Amino acid sequence: MMQNLGRAKLSEGTEIFELINLWATRGQLLPRTLGEVYENIRDFYVVREENKVIACAALHITWGNLAELKSIAVIDEKQSSGYGRMLVDQCVQEGIELELSQIFALTYQPKFFEKLGWHQADVMSLPQKVWNECYRCPKFPACEEIAVTIDINVL
Ligand SMILES: CC(C)(COP(=O)(O)OP(=O)(O)OC[C@H]1O[C@@H](n2cnc3c(N)ncnc32)[C@H](O)[C@@H]1OP(=O)(O)O)[C@@H](O)C(=O)NCCC(=O)NCCS
C-alpha cells in the first residue's frame, strides 16, 4: 500500500482531531478541540495511506529560536512501522530550514524520542513554554510529562 507524508489539508482536520483524541482518552496526549486543530492546521504533517490519515504530528513555533513538537500519534494498526520516526525527522528537517536552535516536546514516551537522538531536559529550562502554557494548566507545577529536546544548530 502507498503511504505519503505531507502537510495536512483542512479536509483532514477531523481525522487528525479523532486520532489525537483517541490517544488523549488513553492518557497519552493532551486533548485538542476541533477548533484548535483547524487553527493550527498549518503546523501539522500527516502520513496518509490510501487517502486516510494514519499518523500526525505538529511543529509549533514558540519563540525566535524554539519550537514544540506536539500531538504526535499513529493509529493502532500502524504502530511500530516507522511513521513516528518519519514525522519527527520531517519536523526536525523543517526546524533546520527555519534555523531553529532547539525543538522540544512534553511526553510520556521519552524513550521513543531518546531513540531518535533527543535528550531529557528540565521543563524549567524551557521558560517560554512555562510562561505561555504551563502556568495556565491545572496540573502545573505537578506535571508528569517529561520534557525532551533536540538541539538543531549542532546537527
Ligand atoms: C510514540 C509513537 C508516536 C511512536 O510512533 P511509532 O511509529 O510507533 O514509532 P516508530 O516505529 O517510528 O519507532 C521508532 C523507534 O523508536 C522505538 N520506539 C517507538 N515507541 C517507543 C516507546 N514507546 N518506547 C521506546 N521505544 C520506542 C521503536 O522501537 C523504533 O526503534 P528502532 O528503529 O530501533 O526499531 C506511537 O507509539 C504513538 O502513536 N503513541 C501514542 C501517542 C503518544 O504517546 N505520542 C507521544 C507523546 S508526545
The ligand as an SDF file (V2000), in Angstrom:
LIG
                    3D

 48 50  0  0  0  0  0  0  0  0999 V2000
    5.0680    7.1800   20.3180 C   0  0  0  0  0  0  0  0  0  0  0  0
    4.6260    6.9160   18.8870 C   0  0  0  0  0  0  0  0  0  0  0  0
    4.3470    8.2290   18.1810 C   0  0  0  0  0  0  0  0  0  0  0  0
    5.8000    6.1840   18.1710 C   0  0  0  0  0  0  0  0  0  0  0  0
    5.4790    6.0160   16.8130 O   0  0  0  0  0  0  0  0  0  0  0  0
    5.8060    4.6550   16.0330 P   0  0  0  0  0  0  0  0  0  0  0  0
    5.5060    4.8800   14.5840 O   0  0  0  0  0  0  0  0  0  0  0  0
    5.1280    3.5180   16.6900 O   0  0  0  0  0  0  0  0  0  0  0  0
    7.3750    4.5350   16.2670 O   0  0  0  0  0  0  0  0  0  0  0  0
    8.4880    4.1000   15.1840 P   0  0  0  0  0  0  0  0  0  0  0  0
    8.0790    2.8110   14.5500 O   0  0  0  0  0  0  0  0  0  0  0  0
    8.8010    5.2420   14.2630 O   0  0  0  0  0  0  0  0  0  0  0  0
    9.7140    3.8580   16.1730 O   0  0  0  0  0  0  0  0  0  0  0  0
   10.9920    4.4600   16.0120 C   0  0  0  0  0  0  0  0  0  0  0  0
   11.9270    3.8150   17.0380 C   0  0  0  0  0  0  0  0  0  0  0  0
   11.5010    4.1400   18.3630 O   0  0  0  0  0  0  0  0  0  0  0  0
   11.2210    2.9730   19.1070 C   0  0  0  0  0  0  0  0  0  0  0  0
   10.0130    3.2260   19.9280 N   0  0  0  0  0  0  0  0  0  0  0  0
    8.7830    3.5370   19.4840 C   0  0  0  0  0  0  0  0  0  0  0  0
    7.9400    3.7470   20.5160 N   0  0  0  0  0  0  0  0  0  0  0  0
    8.6690    3.5470   21.6360 C   0  0  0  0  0  0  0  0  0  0  0  0
    8.3760    3.6160   23.0220 C   0  0  0  0  0  0  0  0  0  0  0  0
    7.1500    3.9390   23.4630 N   0  0  0  0  0  0  0  0  0  0  0  0
    9.3820    3.3650   23.8930 N   0  0  0  0  0  0  0  0  0  0  0  0
   10.6260    3.0480   23.4650 C   0  0  0  0  0  0  0  0  0  0  0  0
   10.9650    2.9760   22.1410 N   0  0  0  0  0  0  0  0  0  0  0  0
   10.0050    3.2240   21.2510 C   0  0  0  0  0  0  0  0  0  0  0  0
   10.9670    1.8920   18.0740 C   0  0  0  0  0  0  0  0  0  0  0  0
   11.2680    0.6090   18.5760 O   0  0  0  0  0  0  0  0  0  0  0  0
   11.9130    2.3010   16.9540 C   0  0  0  0  0  0  0  0  0  0  0  0
   13.2180    1.8640   17.2230 O   0  0  0  0  0  0  0  0  0  0  0  0
   14.0430    1.0350   16.1050 P   0  0  0  0  0  0  0  0  0  0  0  0
   14.2360    1.9840   14.9570 O   0  0  0  0  0  0  0  0  0  0  0  0
   15.3080    0.6750   16.7890 O   0  0  0  0  0  0  0  0  0  0  0  0
   13.1950   -0.1240   15.7320 O   0  0  0  0  0  0  0  0  0  0  0  0
    3.4080    5.9650   18.8100 C   0  0  0  0  0  0  0  0  0  0  0  0
    3.6510    4.8230   19.5920 O   0  0  0  0  0  0  0  0  0  0  0  0
    2.0970    6.5830   19.2720 C   0  0  0  0  0  0  0  0  0  0  0  0
    1.2420    6.9420   18.4590 O   0  0  0  0  0  0  0  0  0  0  0  0
    1.8830    6.6740   20.6130 N   0  0  0  0  0  0  0  0  0  0  0  0
    0.6810    7.2450   21.1640 C   0  0  0  0  0  0  0  0  0  0  0  0
    0.7550    8.7460   21.2480 C   0  0  0  0  0  0  0  0  0  0  0  0
    1.9930    9.1890   22.0170 C   0  0  0  0  0  0  0  0  0  0  0  0
    2.3280    8.6460   23.0550 O   0  0  0  0  0  0  0  0  0  0  0  0
    2.7100   10.1810   21.4740 N   0  0  0  0  0  0  0  0  0  0  0  0
    3.9540   10.6730   22.0540 C   0  0  0  0  0  0  0  0  0  0  0  0
    3.6800   11.6810   23.0960 C   0  0  0  0  0  0  0  0  0  0  0  0
    4.1210   13.3290   22.5780 S   0  0  0  0  0  0  0  0  0  0  0  0
  1  2  1  0
  2  3  1  0
  2  4  1  0
  2 36  1  0
  4  5  1  0
  5  6  1  0
  6  7  2  0
  6  8  1  0
  6  9  1  0
  9 10  1  0
 10 11  2  0
 10 12  1  0
 10 13  1  0
 13 14  1  0
 14 15  1  0
 15 16  1  0
 15 30  1  0
 16 17  1  0
 17 18  1  0
 17 28  1  0
 18 19  1  0
 18 27  1  0
 19 20  2  0
 20 21  1  0
 21 22  1  0
 21 27  2  0
 22 23  1  0
 22 24  2  0
 24 25  1  0
 25 26  2  0
 26 27  1  0
 28 29  1  0
 28 30  1  0
 30 31  1  0
 31 32  1  0
 32 33  2  0
 32 34  1  0
 32 35  1  0
 36 37  1  0
 36 38  1  0
 38 39  2  0
 38 40  1  0
 40 41  1  0
 41 42  1  0
 42 43  1  0
 43 44  2  0
 43 45  1  0
 45 46  1  0
 46 47  1  0
 47 48  1  0
M  END
$$$$
